[in-house]
């Protein structure tokens, strides 16, 4: 791991993970924070979660305050700028401001699409060309890459999944890339496999675009195993989630430095929350400044239908999904 560039300030870092009911998924974020802390012990790295498990964001802020800090950097450990990043984490920080008005938050941005992350996946895919993982020597031109995103209720984030999948495929030599999702949006993983088989490949490589393991990553593996048993004519190989990779730590450092230098920038033009705010402002005849890093003034409880094992999936029907996707809660 190359040395990380120095931080301009010794400001504690609050790392906000999504949260998971899966013990392995929760521990992965804690391990990530601990590993990132060991790379630079000059300031504390405090992990917390948006939902589903503890410590909460408010508890993380309390931990920083108990150590004597009132000036905090906050980074979402999230891959894309979807609802959680734009809306939910900022709302929780608003609540924290109400509890601790003396605390200043410097909110950073998600991982996004970076050269380091592209290199991470290219190196992982190169490993699959080696005999240990490809004993039959199946060529890339006989292989379909199946890129699996988490799925979001934010069209902007879903579009970024397609963009990244395309960028990984460009110049790779694979026959093609199919993009699908494990939840919320469409096409779903089963449809991704169906589309992949239309090319009659000898091999399908499943790339689960997740930072850490958890319920959904394990679901991807289970579905892949079912597909392999049902359609044995094409070999199916699953890559692991990103995990504690040096390229991720480098990108995290870049994001942390941005919070110190005031260079955090997000593309808000296609944010459905911003568009809704503009519509509201126009209808009331006043201007509304929409800032993803600061207060939104909305109350939001973290209820996500479909997370439970038996909960209905409100997005299962594609027509219903299309009717509601641009709506703002």
C-alpha positions, -999 to +999 in steps of 0.1 A: +000+000+000+016+033-011+019+061+015-012+082+017-009+120+011-009+140+043-041+155+057-042+193+059-058+191+094-060+166+122-098+164+121-116+133+131-133+113+104-168+099+108-173+070+083-210+064+076-219+029+063-253+019+050-258-007+077-268-044+074-287-069+094-261-094+083-234-097+109-207-102+082-218-071+064-217-050+096-183-063+105-169-055+071-175-018+076-159-019+111-129-037+096-127-012+068-126+017+093-100+000+115-078-007+085-081+028+073-073+041+108-040+021+108-028+039+077-029+072+096-032+074+134-030+112+135-068+115+139-096+091+150-117+072+124-151+065+139-174+041+121-212+044+123-243+033+103-272+050+086-297+023+095-304-013+105-276-015+131-255+005+156-236+027+163-259+052+147-247+085+132-257+104+163-238+079+184-208+084+162-209+121+167-212+116+204-181+095+204-162+123+186-175+149+211-165+127+240-130+128+227-130+166+226-137+172+189-163+196+176-150+199+140-157+167+120-152+153+085-180+130+075-177+105+046-205+082+033-190+048+026-213+045-005-205+038-041-229+061-058-248+093-051-283+079-045-310+087-020-289+076+010-261+100+001-282+129-011-311+127+013-308+103+042-273+110+056-278+147+053-311+145+073-293+126+100-266+152+101-293+178+105-306+159+135-271+158+149-268+196+145-300+200+165-285+179+193-250+194+191-252+229+176-216+235+186-204+208+161-193+217+126-197+190+099-177+188+067-197+163+046-178+146+018-189+127-013-193+091-022-167+069-039-181+074-074-163+064-106-125+068-103-095+055-121-085+036-089-118+017-088-116+009-125-081-005-119-093-025-090-118-044-112-095-048-141-069-064-119-096-087-104-108-097-139-072-104-149-069-129-121-098-148-136-078-154-168-053-175-149-055-213-150-065-215-113-098-197-121-101-206-158-088-242-162-106-246-195-088-215-209-121-199-221-112-168-241-126-134-232-144-132-266-164-162-255-172-146-221-201-123-211-195-099-182-226-096-160-224-064-139-247-065-109-256-033-091-274-029-059-303-010-074-316+024-064-348+045-063-326+073-078-324+072-116-291+092-115-274+065-095-288+037-117-274+055-147-239+056-131-240+018-127-245+015-165-217+040-171-192+022-148-201-012-163-195+002-198-161+017-188-149-016-173-160-034-205-143-009-229-111-025-241-115-056-220-120-081-249-151-096-234-179-104-259-202-079-242-214-066-208-249-070-194-260-048-165-286-057-140-296-052-104-303-073-074-332-051-061-355-021-065-348-013-102-348-033-134-336-055-150-331-079-121-304-105-119-324-133-133-331-112-164-294-104-166-286-141-168-313-146-194-299-118-216-263-131-211-273-166-223-287-151-256-250-146-267-244-184-261-212-177-241-189-204-228-185-184-196-204-157-176-185-137-151-207-121-124-193-089-110-213-079-079-206-041-075-207-040-037-182-027-012-188-053+014-206-086+018-241-089+032-276-102+026-277-090-011-242-102-020-250-136-006-283-135-026-263-129-058-242-160-051-272-181-044-290-171-076-258-177-096-255-212-081-291-218-091-285-205-126-254-227-129-274-258-120-303-249-143-281-239-173-248-259-171-238-252-207-221-219-196-196-218-168-205-191-142-178-174-121-185-149-094-161-123-083-161-112-046-171-078-033-145-051-033-135-055+004-104-040+020-086-031-012-057-006-013-074+012-042-104+019-020-083+034+007-066+057-018-100+069-030-112+073+005-081+095+013-089+117-017-125+121-005-112+129+031-088+156+018-117+172-002-135+178+030-105+196+044-099+218+014-135+226+006-134+210-028-164+186-024-184+187-056-214+167-067-233+167-100-268+179-090-282+185-124-301+152-126-309+148-089-346+141-086-346+158-052-332+190-067-357+189-096-385+185-071-372+214-051-371+235-082-407+226-091-417+236-056-398+269-057-413+278-091-448+270-079-443+293-049-425+320-068-392+320-049-358+306-052-346+275-035-309+266-031-305+229-030-273+219-013-265+182-010-240+188+018-263+207+041-298+209+056-328+197+037-353+202+064-372+170+057-383+144+082-375+109+071-378+075+088-356+047+074-383+023+061-372+002+032-398-023+020-382-055+007-354-057+033-372-083+053-373-119+042-411-119+038-417-083+029-433-076-005-412-059-031-430-027-041-408-024-072-413-060-085-437-049-113-417-029-139-448-008-148-453+002-112-416+010-109-417+033-139-446+052-125-430+060-092-392+062-099-391+100-104-413+106-074-397+122-044-408+108-009 
